[in-house]
Amino acid sequence: MGLSETTATRKEQALWLLERVVPGIGINNLSVAFRVDGRIDPAAIEGAIRLLLRRYEALRTVFHADGAVLRREVLPPGDLDVVVHWHRSSADRLDTDLVNFVAEPFELRGGPLVRAACFHSPAGDTVCVAVHHLVFDATSSSILFGDLVSVYRSLAGGEPPAGELCEPVPALRDPEPPDSSVAFWREHLSGHRAGRLALPVDPRAEPGPFAAVVRYELSAETTEVVERMREQLRVPEAVLLLAVYYLLLATHGVGVDVVVGSPVNTRGRLSARAVGYHVNLLAPRVELDPARSFRDLVTQVRRTFFAAMAHGDLSVDSDLADELPRTAPGRREPLFRYVFNYVSEMGFPALDIGGAPVRPVLVDNPYSKFDLVLFVLPSAGRIRLEASYRAETFRRDDIAAMLRRYEAVLGAFGADVDQPVERVWAGTDEDRAVIDGAQRSATGTASTVLAGVAARVAATPGAVAIKDGDRAVTYGQLWQAATATRDSLVASGLAGGDVVAVFAPRGPELAAAALGVWLAGGAYVPVDLNYPVRHIVDVLSDSGATAVLGVDGVEVPNLPVYPVVQVTDTTTGDVATPVVDRSACAFLLYTSPTMGRPVGTRVTHGNLANALAHLADEVGGGTTAWLSPFATGMSAAELFLPLVDGHRAVVAPDEARTDGAVLAEVLDDHEVRIVQATPTTWRRVLGGVADRLAGRRVLCGGESPRPGLAAALAATGCEVFSFFGTDETTTYSIVGRVGPDDDHSSLAGRPVANTRLFVADEDGREVPPGVRGELCVAGAGVALGYRNRQELATRRFAEHAGYGRYFRTGHEALLRYDGEWELVAGPGRTVVAGGERIELDRLERVLSRVGGVEDVAVVMVGDPDTDGAVVAFVVPETAVRRVADAVVLGDVVGLPGLPTTVDDRVDYAALVRLAFSRRIEDTGRAALAEGAVGLAPTMLSLWRLLLGRDDLDSESNFFVAGGYSLLAAQLAERVEAITGVPLPLVEVFENPTPSALAEKVAALLPATDSDLAPVGSETGPEGKLT
């Protein structure tokens, strides 16, 4: 029977809860170990451990896990015995044996929380005592080490231990935290959300809380800098080094509002040698202002740290746990993920046994409770750093780089502590070398496309320029039609810089129209005949087009329409080299209809010339398939790249983007060497064209890579080039060759010629290699800007002191240490839900490996901080169950195929609408039992969905907000689908607000409708990603 039995403290229960979350591992285990050159006396070591168990009440404390309650019990002296286990080991195996021994979990069933072993090896014996954190901490290790060695030495020598080593030491009980400390920490942490380091995960790491350690020692020079700064700033060394840690975390993606966990010893002066769990984790919060000096930052950290120490009688992670926001059922958002542990001295006394020194051995626990713990270990004029991190969360190279940057930041501020924080770059000389080496060498100025085509016309006018089915149009014939177009436009009054809209299918006439507009000094805006009429009207209005070149039947209100000039057998005579202003707008590219109001980017002649010159150099020349819709930058490259190089463009029919057999016929009939398409198109046609791609050059880009596609393309025997760019950077900013041995998990490559890339944080500051951020593009590919969107242009285009004008792409990327730029996620494809970072593109890659999945797309629906849920759409529909079993998601929806935009990209906007519509239907049915009150939020969601507006409320009038009769009919259909209530259209007109219509529908509900079940779907707990 125990001496006493009480309920465990909140701090102790927090450790128990952690073990329930990650069962079967010794995540809370600590140790004390030492090594001797000779052999350990078995009787003496067992006697020493037995005596210390009687001496320390804390080591005789056991715990009972009973349901949802953890109870503590102290056993009387003599009731607890620990047997020393003996093992044989070897020099190369000893460290692993010690780690495995310590990592073995304890069971909280009233048994001892201490165990011991001795490992025999040729170099000597090693004693290791493993202890559960519930009764032990780091300070206890040095205490127990000294006592254990001293008692063993006495017993092994046949002498009784010193009297003080036999005196009982009662367990120290930490008092309940006062209300003042609870109030302090509540106010101090109010509104904080834990940030995450912007470092990539290691896809090869084993899932779970496994730890890895990187060790680093500051140079003697930096150690002297630390001492000088400490005296200059008049702060303890720990505060100075903690300030640098805050800064390092902030510059690596955590943000400027940083909370760092910091352990504090709760023993008083009179209980300094108490063994037990007497450490609290504090959470000092610092909000960095990059404009202020490093001196100011250190002062702020000192003030915050000492205020935290004054309220150190509370362990923030456990005592405030119930107040943390939930991230998922049973889980709460952590207050901090990063810990700073300044260990002034390990405190192991210098001891010997029989004249031979006893060497303490530090055994790493192979598990990690936090994402990253920085141990600072100063000793005898040296400062060593140990970074313990979760191996599944970070890569070793990135953590090692962070430690090198830690030293670099110290050195930079050591030169001037009064310089602003934002002035010091958180990188090393090696980082700068990687960045500079990842840029391509500058090349000469490329000839404009118009001049290049003119040169080909002059040199080989009879060579075939464009093949369109059976038609073969020569360079001379094409130029003749282009000059006729120019003459027609000039005669109509076209002035230099005017915009001409071009309505025509891909073919020789379209090519001549574009060249003719340029010859007349204008810019063209391509208009796809497949676009919705509303979108076309908006493009024409926004572009300021003064004329239209169109095929027969095209009519545009308020604009003159001129027929495109037909290409005939007539060829041109002498060709004068056209004079082209490289900085003038060549064409405008407008966003897809799925992206709302169209935004036009003005691409210059110089932009286009630079992109095509690079493609010609890296991909090479040859007959090229003109496959992409004309309103895209990809289409411009497919047309003009072969023309400036003296090759031919082959018009591929629209069906070639959906039918692989049609594309295969084009490739074979015309000996096409280069073919380009979006990942969506390649996914669709690959099955029918795979056996025709060997030996050809294939380009794939224009959207995020589809999982597994690059590997499938490479397997055909073709040369695969992936590329990335935006309209604002002339479509091609990064080009990478994909080899058969690449992992194909994401797009990676090098910048095109005369282009400078860098990755920036939220404030536009450049980040070092390995750190995620926004990809920014400077150089010859950056477009003029937007048409009529000055406010948007101000946000997206900016000026860099060193790189000049640049564009913020909105895409998340990082620079790898091998000099390749890697795209991590597209705009809006990385979300933080409940404190957890979710990379939707990466999740797609994971789900694509589930058996039976042919294609997959993942979207976030709702507000990630409140009701957000991740929804996966999988092809085919039969794969739904397998995906739902593999990963817990908000919803898994089966489709026969993913929806696409008119420019052949996955239509994520349509998927979000579909997912949102399903959610509305499900929540609407669930709300039926609550009548009008329950239906009102559903009605408001329908208003926002159908009208495309987020600013509506429960009293917004449907028709005043932009609704019309057709939309009202759709609204009535949706309401009936959700509620089962047939709703005449007149009811929408008479009840035009969400609240009014909810009351009307509630009044019409039959009593049994409240029992309607939601539509079946595969969902996770509470519809959340876990």
TADASUL-V311820 format. One record per pair of residues at least 4 apart in sequence whose ideal C-beta (glycine too) atoms are under 6 Angstrom apart, sorted by the first residue. I is the first residue (numbers start at 0). GAP is how many residues later the second one is. If there is no record, write none. Layout:
i:I gap:GAP
i:I gap:GAP
This chain:
i:1 gap:71
i:1 gap:72
i:1 gap:73
i:2 gap:71
i:2 gap:73
i:3 gap:70
i:4 gap:66
i:4 gap:68
i:5 gap:66
i:6 gap:64
i:7 gap:4
i:7 gap:5
i:7 gap:62
i:7 gap:64
i:9 gap:308
i:9 gap:309
i:10 gap:304
i:10 gap:307
i:11 gap:122
i:12 gap:57
i:13 gap:304
i:14 gap:13
i:14 gap:118
i:14 gap:119
i:15 gap:54
i:21 gap:5
i:21 gap:187
i:24 gap:80
i:24 gap:342
i:25 gap:77
i:25 gap:78
i:25 gap:79
i:26 gap:340
i:27 gap:104
i:27 gap:105
i:28 gap:73
i:28 gap:101
i:28 gap:336
i:29 gap:101
i:29 gap:103
i:29 gap:106
i:30 gap:71
i:30 gap:97
i:30 gap:99
i:30 gap:332
i:31 gap:97
i:31 gap:109
i:31 gap:112
i:31 gap:113
i:32 gap:95
i:32 gap:328
i:32 gap:330
i:33 gap:93
i:33 gap:324
i:33 gap:326
i:34 gap:89
i:34 gap:91
i:34 gap:324
i:34 gap:326
i:35 gap:88
i:35 gap:89
i:35 gap:317
i:35 gap:322
i:36 gap:87
i:36 gap:319
i:38 gap:86
i:39 gap:5
i:39 gap:78
i:39 gap:85
i:40 gap:115
i:43 gap:108
i:43 gap:111
i:43 gap:112
i:44 gap:39
i:44 gap:107
i:45 gap:38
i:46 gap:108
i:47 gap:100
i:47 gap:103
i:47 gap:104
i:47 gap:107
i:48 gap:33
i:48 gap:67
i:50 gap:100
i:51 gap:4
i:51 gap:95
i:52 gap:6
i:52 gap:7
i:52 gap:27
i:53 gap:23
i:54 gap:113
i:54 gap:114
i:55 gap:113
i:55 gap:219
i:56 gap:17
i:56 gap:113
i:56 gap:114
i:57 gap:77
i:57 gap:113
i:57 gap:217
i:57 gap:218
i:58 gap:55
i:59 gap:14
i:59 gap:15
i:59 gap:20
i:60 gap:13
i:60 gap:74
i:61 gap:11
i:61 gap:48
i:62 gap:7
i:62 gap:9
i:62 gap:45
i:63 gap:7
i:63 gap:46
i:64 gap:5
i:64 gap:43
i:74 gap:4
i:74 gap:5
i:79 gap:32
i:81 gap:30
i:81 gap:32
i:81 gap:34
i:83 gap:32
i:83 gap:34
i:84 gap:32
i:85 gap:32
i:86 gap:32
i:87 gap:32
i:88 gap:4
i:88 gap:5
i:88 gap:8
i:88 gap:30
i:88 gap:32
i:89 gap:31
i:90 gap:32
i:92 gap:4
i:93 gap:27
i:96 gap:22
i:97 gap:30
i:97 gap:265
i:98 gap:4
i:98 gap:267
i:100 gap:16
i:100 gap:27
i:101 gap:28
i:101 gap:261
i:102 gap:263
i:105 gap:7
i:105 gap:26
i:112 gap:19
i:112 gap:22
i:113 gap:17
i:114 gap:15
i:115 gap:13
i:116 gap:11
i:117 gap:7
i:117 gap:9
i:118 gap:7
i:119 gap:5
i:130 gap:5
i:133 gap:143
i:134 gap:141
i:135 gap:4
i:136 gap:140
i:136 gap:142
i:138 gap:126
i:139 gap:4
i:139 gap:135
i:141 gap:205
i:141 gap:206
i:142 gap:130
i:142 gap:132
i:143 gap:4
i:144 gap:203
i:144 gap:215
i:145 gap:203
i:146 gap:18
i:148 gap:202
i:148 gap:209
i:150 gap:10
i:150 gap:14
i:151 gap:4
i:152 gap:200
i:153 gap:5
i:153 gap:7
i:160 gap:4
i:160 gap:5
i:170 gap:105
i:171 gap:99
i:171 gap:102
i:171 gap:104
i:173 gap:92
i:176 gap:4
i:176 gap:5
i:176 gap:136
i:176 gap:137
i:176 gap:142
i:180 gap:130
i:180 gap:132
i:180 gap:133
i:183 gap:4
i:183 gap:127
i:184 gap:4
i:184 gap:131
i:184 gap:135
i:187 gap:97
i:191 gap:67
i:191 gap:93
i:193 gap:140
i:193 gap:142
i:193 gap:143
i:193 gap:641
i:194 gap:59
i:194 gap:60
i:195 gap:641
i:196 gap:55
i:196 gap:56
i:196 gap:57
i:197 gap:55
i:197 gap:573
i:197 gap:574
i:198 gap:195
i:198 gap:199
i:201 gap:193
i:204 gap:186
i:204 gap:187
i:205 gap:4
i:206 gap:185
i:208 gap:158
i:208 gap:159
i:209 gap:181
i:210 gap:155
i:210 gap:156
i:210 gap:157
i:210 gap:177
i:211 gap:177
i:211 gap:179
i:212 gap:151
i:212 gap:173
i:212 gap:175
i:213 gap:173
i:213 gap:185
i:213 gap:186
i:214 gap:171
i:215 gap:169
i:215 gap:187
i:216 gap:167
i:217 gap:4
i:217 gap:5
i:217 gap:165
i:217 gap:189
i:221 gap:185
i:221 gap:188
i:221 gap:189
i:222 gap:160
i:224 gap:189
i:228 gap:4
i:228 gap:11
i:228 gap:185
i:229 gap:7
i:229 gap:10
i:232 gap:65
i:234 gap:4
i:234 gap:5
i:234 gap:63
i:234 gap:67
i:237 gap:104
i:238 gap:62
i:238 gap:63
i:238 gap:66
i:240 gap:135
i:241 gap:59
i:241 gap:98
i:242 gap:54
i:242 gap:55
i:242 gap:58
i:243 gap:165
i:243 gap:166
i:244 gap:95
i:244 gap:129
i:245 gap:12
i:245 gap:40
i:247 gap:158
i:248 gap:5
i:248 gap:9
i:248 gap:89
i:249 gap:4
i:249 gap:6
i:249 gap:8
i:249 gap:38
i:250 gap:175
i:251 gap:519
i:253 gap:4
i:255 gap:32
i:256 gap:30
i:257 gap:28
i:258 gap:24
i:258 gap:26
i:258 gap:76
i:258 gap:77
i:259 gap:78
i:259 gap:80
i:260 gap:20
i:260 gap:22
i:260 gap:75
i:260 gap:78
i:261 gap:20
i:261 gap:78
i:262 gap:16
i:262 gap:18
i:262 gap:78
i:263 gap:16
i:263 gap:18
i:263 gap:48
i:264 gap:14
i:265 gap:12
i:265 gap:14
i:266 gap:4
i:266 gap:5
i:266 gap:7
i:266 gap:11
i:279 gap:32
i:279 gap:35
i:280 gap:34
i:280 gap:35
i:280 gap:36
i:281 gap:26
i:281 gap:30
i:281 gap:34
i:282 gap:33
i:282 gap:52
i:282 gap:53
i:283 gap:20
i:283 gap:21
i:283 gap:24
i:285 gap:15
i:285 gap:18
i:289 gap:131
i:289 gap:132
i:290 gap:129
i:291 gap:4
i:292 gap:125
i:292 gap:127
i:293 gap:119
i:293 gap:123
i:293 gap:127
i:294 gap:122
i:294 gap:123
i:296 gap:124
i:300 gap:4
i:313 gap:5
i:314 gap:4
i:315 gap:4
i:323 gap:8
i:323 gap:9
i:324 gap:8
i:325 gap:6
i:326 gap:4
i:326 gap:6
i:326 gap:507
i:326 gap:508
i:327 gap:696
i:327 gap:698
i:328 gap:692
i:328 gap:693
i:332 gap:501
i:332 gap:502
i:336 gap:33
i:336 gap:34
i:337 gap:34
i:338 gap:31
i:338 gap:34
i:339 gap:34
i:340 gap:34
i:341 gap:34
i:342 gap:34
i:347 gap:12
i:350 gap:7
i:351 gap:4
i:351 gap:5
i:351 gap:6
i:352 gap:5
i:367 gap:20
i:367 gap:22
i:370 gap:19
i:370 gap:22
i:371 gap:17
i:372 gap:15
i:373 gap:13
i:374 gap:11
i:376 gap:7
i:377 gap:5
i:384 gap:18
i:386 gap:12
i:386 gap:16
i:388 gap:5
i:388 gap:10
i:393 gap:4
i:393 gap:5
i:397 gap:372
i:400 gap:369
i:403 gap:24
i:404 gap:21
i:404 gap:23
i:407 gap:20
i:408 gap:17
i:409 gap:4
i:411 gap:12
i:412 gap:4
i:418 gap:4
i:426 gap:4
i:426 gap:341
i:430 gap:337
i:430 gap:338
i:432 gap:4
i:433 gap:335
i:436 gap:382
i:437 gap:377
i:437 gap:381
i:438 gap:317
i:439 gap:310
i:439 gap:311
i:439 gap:313
i:441 gap:312
i:442 gap:310
i:445 gap:163
i:445 gap:164
i:445 gap:167
i:446 gap:4
i:446 gap:5
i:447 gap:132
i:447 gap:157
i:447 gap:161
i:448 gap:159
i:448 gap:160
i:448 gap:191
i:448 gap:195
i:449 gap:68
i:449 gap:128
i:449 gap:130
i:451 gap:192
i:452 gap:190
i:452 gap:191
i:453 gap:121
i:453 gap:123
i:453 gap:124
i:455 gap:19
i:455 gap:190
i:456 gap:4
i:456 gap:18
i:456 gap:22
i:456 gap:118
i:457 gap:117
i:460 gap:14
i:460 gap:15
i:460 gap:110
i:461 gap:12
i:462 gap:12
i:463 gap:8
i:463 gap:10
i:463 gap:184
i:464 gap:8
i:464 gap:9
i:464 gap:10
i:464 gap:13
i:464 gap:178
i:464 gap:183
i:465 gap:7
i:465 gap:42
i:465 gap:183
i:466 gap:5
i:466 gap:181
i:466 gap:183
i:466 gap:203
i:467 gap:39
i:467 gap:40
i:467 gap:183
i:472 gap:4
i:472 gap:5
i:472 gap:35
i:472 gap:94
i:475 gap:95
i:475 gap:96
i:476 gap:90
i:476 gap:94
i:477 gap:34
i:478 gap:93
i:479 gap:90
i:479 gap:91
i:479 gap:92
i:480 gap:31
i:480 gap:84
i:480 gap:86
i:481 gap:30
i:481 gap:33
i:481 gap:34
i:481 gap:37
i:483 gap:81
i:484 gap:27
i:484 gap:28
i:484 gap:31
i:484 gap:80
i:485 gap:30
i:485 gap:33
i:485 gap:34
i:487 gap:74
i:488 gap:5
i:488 gap:31
i:489 gap:4
i:489 gap:30
i:493 gap:4
i:493 gap:26
i:493 gap:28
i:495 gap:25
i:497 gap:24
i:497 gap:48
i:498 gap:24
i:498 gap:26
i:498 gap:44
i:498 gap:45
i:498 gap:46
i:499 gap:17
i:499 gap:22
i:499 gap:24
i:499 gap:47
i:499 gap:49
i:500 gap:24
i:500 gap:26
i:500 gap:39
i:500 gap:44
i:500 gap:47
i:501 gap:11
i:501 gap:22
i:501 gap:24
i:501 gap:47
i:502 gap:24
i:502 gap:47
i:502 gap:51
i:503 gap:5
i:503 gap:6
i:503 gap:47
i:503 gap:60
i:505 gap:4
i:505 gap:120
i:505 gap:124
i:505 gap:145
i:506 gap:144
i:507 gap:59
i:508 gap:55
i:508 gap:58
i:510 gap:128
i:511 gap:4
i:511 gap:53
i:511 gap:55
i:512 gap:36
i:512 gap:51
i:513 gap:10
i:516 gap:5
i:516 gap:7
i:522 gap:62
i:522 gap:63
i:522 gap:64
i:523 gap:63
i:524 gap:18
i:524 gap:63
i:525 gap:104
i:525 gap:105
i:526 gap:9
i:527 gap:101
i:527 gap:103
i:529 gap:372
i:530 gap:4
i:530 gap:5
i:530 gap:62
i:531 gap:61
i:534 gap:58
i:537 gap:4
i:537 gap:60
i:538 gap:4
i:538 gap:51
i:538 gap:59
i:539 gap:5
i:541 gap:58
i:541 gap:245
i:541 gap:246
i:542 gap:45
i:542 gap:57
i:546 gap:13
i:547 gap:8
i:547 gap:11
i:547 gap:13
i:548 gap:13
i:548 gap:15
i:549 gap:4
i:549 gap:11
i:553 gap:7
i:555 gap:5
i:579 gap:25
i:581 gap:23
i:581 gap:24
i:582 gap:21
i:583 gap:21
i:584 gap:17
i:584 gap:19
i:585 gap:17
i:585 gap:18
i:585 gap:19
i:585 gap:22
i:586 gap:16
i:587 gap:12
i:587 gap:14
i:588 gap:12
i:588 gap:44
i:588 gap:138
i:589 gap:8
i:589 gap:10
i:590 gap:4
i:590 gap:7
i:590 gap:8
i:591 gap:309
i:591 gap:311
i:593 gap:307
i:593 gap:313
i:593 gap:315
i:598 gap:187
i:598 gap:190
i:599 gap:187
i:600 gap:126
i:600 gap:127
i:600 gap:182
i:601 gap:181
i:601 gap:182
i:601 gap:185
i:602 gap:4
i:602 gap:127
i:602 gap:180
i:603 gap:180
i:606 gap:123
i:606 gap:174
i:606 gap:176
i:609 gap:144
i:609 gap:170
i:609 gap:171
i:610 gap:119
i:610 gap:121
i:611 gap:29
i:613 gap:138
i:613 gap:139
i:614 gap:4
i:614 gap:26
i:615 gap:5
i:615 gap:29
i:617 gap:117
i:618 gap:78
i:618 gap:102
i:620 gap:24
i:620 gap:26
i:621 gap:25
i:621 gap:51
i:621 gap:52
i:622 gap:24
i:622 gap:25
i:622 gap:48
i:622 gap:49
i:622 gap:50
i:623 gap:14
i:623 gap:17
i:623 gap:18
i:623 gap:25
i:623 gap:50
i:624 gap:25
i:624 gap:27
i:624 gap:47
i:624 gap:50
i:625 gap:12
i:625 gap:13
i:625 gap:23
i:625 gap:25
i:626 gap:25
i:626 gap:50
i:627 gap:4
i:627 gap:6
i:627 gap:7
i:627 gap:10
i:628 gap:274
i:629 gap:5
i:631 gap:271
i:632 gap:94
i:632 gap:98
i:633 gap:68
i:635 gap:4
i:636 gap:4
i:637 gap:38
i:638 gap:10
i:639 gap:4
i:641 gap:5
i:641 gap:6
i:641 gap:7
i:649 gap:20
i:649 gap:22
i:651 gap:4
i:651 gap:14
i:654 gap:4
i:654 gap:7
i:655 gap:6
i:655 gap:7
i:655 gap:10
i:656 gap:24
i:656 gap:247
i:657 gap:26
i:659 gap:25
i:659 gap:27
i:659 gap:28
i:659 gap:29
i:660 gap:27
i:662 gap:22
i:662 gap:26
i:663 gap:25
i:663 gap:28
i:664 gap:4
i:666 gap:5
i:666 gap:25
i:672 gap:23
i:673 gap:23
i:674 gap:23
i:675 gap:23
i:676 gap:4
i:676 gap:5
i:677 gap:24
i:677 gap:25
i:677 gap:226
i:677 gap:227
i:678 gap:21
i:678 gap:24
i:678 gap:26
i:678 gap:27
i:678 gap:30
i:679 gap:220
i:679 gap:224
i:679 gap:225
i:679 gap:226
i:680 gap:223
i:681 gap:4
i:681 gap:18
i:681 gap:27
i:682 gap:23
i:682 gap:26
i:684 gap:4
i:685 gap:4
i:689 gap:26
i:692 gap:23
i:692 gap:25
i:693 gap:22
i:693 gap:23
i:695 gap:22
i:696 gap:22
i:697 gap:15
i:697 gap:20
i:697 gap:22
i:698 gap:22
i:699 gap:22
i:700 gap:21
i:700 gap:22
i:700 gap:23
i:702 gap:202
i:703 gap:122
i:703 gap:137
i:704 gap:42
i:706 gap:137
i:706 gap:138
i:706 gap:141
i:707 gap:140
i:709 gap:28
i:709 gap:34
i:710 gap:33
i:712 gap:7
i:713 gap:6
i:713 gap:24
i:713 gap:26
i:719 gap:18
i:720 gap:14
i:720 gap:16
i:721 gap:14
i:721 gap:16
i:721 gap:25
i:722 gap:9
i:722 gap:12
i:723 gap:9
i:723 gap:10
i:723 gap:23
i:723 gap:99
i:724 gap:4
i:724 gap:6
i:724 gap:7
i:724 gap:8
i:725 gap:83
i:727 gap:55
i:727 gap:79
i:728 gap:4
i:728 gap:48
i:728 gap:52
i:728 gap:78
i:729 gap:51
i:731 gap:20
i:732 gap:44
i:732 gap:48
i:733 gap:15
i:733 gap:17
i:733 gap:87
i:734 gap:14
i:735 gap:12
i:735 gap:13
i:737 gap:4
i:744 gap:100
i:745 gap:76
i:745 gap:77
i:746 gap:76
i:747 gap:72
i:747 gap:74
i:750 gap:4
i:750 gap:6
i:753 gap:25
i:753 gap:26
i:754 gap:24
i:754 gap:26
i:755 gap:22
i:755 gap:23
i:755 gap:47
i:756 gap:20
i:756 gap:64
i:757 gap:8
i:757 gap:18
i:758 gap:8
i:758 gap:14
i:758 gap:54
i:758 gap:56
i:759 gap:4
i:759 gap:6
i:759 gap:13
i:759 gap:14
i:759 gap:16
i:760 gap:4
i:760 gap:6
i:760 gap:12
i:766 gap:4
i:766 gap:6
i:768 gap:46
i:768 gap:48
i:771 gap:40
i:771 gap:42
i:771 gap:52
i:773 gap:34
i:774 gap:34
i:774 gap:36
i:774 gap:38
i:775 gap:30
i:775 gap:32
i:776 gap:30
i:777 gap:25
i:777 gap:26
i:777 gap:28
i:781 gap:23
i:781 gap:25
i:784 gap:8
i:784 gap:12
i:785 gap:6
i:785 gap:7
i:788 gap:4
i:792 gap:4
i:795 gap:12
i:796 gap:10
i:798 gap:6
i:799 gap:6
i:809 gap:17
i:810 gap:12
i:810 gap:15
i:811 gap:12
i:811 gap:13
i:811 gap:18
i:812 gap:10
i:812 gap:11
i:813 gap:8
i:814 gap:6
i:815 gap:4
i:815 gap:6
i:824 gap:4
i:824 gap:5
i:824 gap:14
i:824 gap:16
i:828 gap:11
i:828 gap:12
i:829 gap:9
i:830 gap:7
i:830 gap:29
i:830 gap:33
i:831 gap:5
i:832 gap:5
i:832 gap:31
i:832 gap:35
i:839 gap:18
i:842 gap:15
i:843 gap:12
i:843 gap:14
i:846 gap:9
i:846 gap:25
i:846 gap:36
i:847 gap:5
i:847 gap:8
i:849 gap:32
i:849 gap:33
i:849 gap:36
i:850 gap:31
i:851 gap:27
i:851 gap:30
i:852 gap:21
i:852 gap:26
i:853 gap:21
i:854 gap:20
i:854 gap:43
i:855 gap:18
i:856 gap:16
i:856 gap:41
i:856 gap:49
i:856 gap:54
i:857 gap:14
i:858 gap:12
i:858 gap:49
i:858 gap:52
i:858 gap:53
i:858 gap:56
i:859 gap:8
i:859 gap:10
i:860 gap:8
i:860 gap:10
i:860 gap:54
i:860 gap:55
i:860 gap:58
i:861 gap:5
i:861 gap:6
i:861 gap:7
i:862 gap:4
i:862 gap:5
i:863 gap:4
i:868 gap:21
i:868 gap:154
i:868 gap:155
i:869 gap:19
i:869 gap:20
i:869 gap:155
i:870 gap:19
i:870 gap:20
i:870 gap:44
i:871 gap:11
i:871 gap:17
i:871 gap:20
i:872 gap:20
i:872 gap:22
i:872 gap:38
i:873 gap:5
i:873 gap:9
i:873 gap:20
i:874 gap:20
i:874 gap:22
i:876 gap:17
i:878 gap:4
i:879 gap:12
i:879 gap:14
i:879 gap:138
i:882 gap:9
i:883 gap:8
i:883 gap:134
i:887 gap:132
i:887 gap:138
i:888 gap:131
i:889 gap:133
i:890 gap:126
i:890 gap:128
i:891 gap:126
i:897 gap:8
i:898 gap:8
i:898 gap:11
i:899 gap:4
i:899 gap:7
i:900 gap:4
i:900 gap:6
i:915 gap:29
i:918 gap:4
i:919 gap:4
i:919 gap:18
i:919 gap:21
i:919 gap:22
i:920 gap:57
i:920 gap:94
i:921 gap:92
i:922 gap:15
i:923 gap:14
i:923 gap:54
i:924 gap:87
i:924 gap:89
i:926 gap:7
i:926 gap:8
i:926 gap:11
i:927 gap:81
i:927 gap:82
i:928 gap:81
i:929 gap:4
i:930 gap:71
i:931 gap:66
i:931 gap:67
i:931 gap:70
i:934 gap:4
i:934 gap:63
i:934 gap:66
i:934 gap:67
i:935 gap:18
i:935 gap:58
i:935 gap:59
i:935 gap:62
i:938 gap:55
i:938 gap:58
i:938 gap:59
i:939 gap:14
i:939 gap:54
i:941 gap:32
i:942 gap:4
i:942 gap:9
i:942 gap:51
i:943 gap:5
i:943 gap:6
i:943 gap:8
i:945 gap:21
i:945 gap:25
i:946 gap:14
i:946 gap:15
i:946 gap:16
i:951 gap:4
i:951 gap:9
i:953 gap:40
i:953 gap:41
i:954 gap:38
i:955 gap:5
i:956 gap:35
i:956 gap:36
i:957 gap:5
i:957 gap:34
i:958 gap:4
i:958 gap:33
i:962 gap:4
i:962 gap:5
i:967 gap:20
i:968 gap:16
i:970 gap:17
i:971 gap:11
i:971 gap:13
i:971 gap:16
i:974 gap:4
i:974 gap:8
i:975 gap:6
i:975 gap:7
i:978 gap:22
i:979 gap:29
i:980 gap:20
i:980 gap:23
i:982 gap:4
i:986 gap:4
i:986 gap:13
i:990 gap:5
i:990 gap:6
i:990 gap:9
i:1004 gap:4
i:1018 gap:4
